Amino acid sequence: MKIMFERSSSRAGGLVPVFLWGSLWGIWEATAGHVVHLTRVPGLPGFIMVPAAFYFMSRAFVRSGRYQSIFLAACVAACLKLFDVFIPGQNIQAVINPAQAILLESLVVTGFYYVLERFDAGVLIFNGRKRTPRE
């Protein structure tokens, strides 16, 4: 698990990873997400879109090395997802709900990364013992 949280030594301009991974995520949500939501199969959008969202958020975090980058990338993705409103015949709720989900997912993933990095995740998950945070 150490490799997963190994941050890039260069900050890559700070906001560059946020805009890069956020825009890729937003384009993915606006295109593939729109098609997946049209299928109306219960659970399919979550099954496909959540792992992709986790990938984009993790890339933004690893490349920038900051927790804020996860939420900022989600803001970029949600803004791009809102362009689906301009598709003729589109239901406004079908666009707003996924955009809200993007922002909520980012808050959950930020907390997830914070907990895994702050605590020894292997001990917490596999041994069931409570540990104090790393200093």
Number of C-alpha atoms within 10 A of each C-alpha: 10 7 6 8 14 11 15 12 10 10 15 12 9 14 15 15 23 29 19 16 27 29 22 17 27 28 18 19 25 23 13 15 19 18 12 16 18 11 10 10 9 9 9 12 19 14 10 13 20 14 11 15 24 16 14 24 26 22 20 28 25 20 22 24 21 15 19 15 28 31 24 21 30 31 22 22 28 26 17 20 25 19 13 19 16 10 8 7 7 12 11 12 10 15 21 16 11 21 23 13 14 26 19 14 19 23 16 13 18 21 13 12 16 12 14 16 15 13 17 16 14 12 12 14 11 8 9 9 10 11 11 9 10 8 5
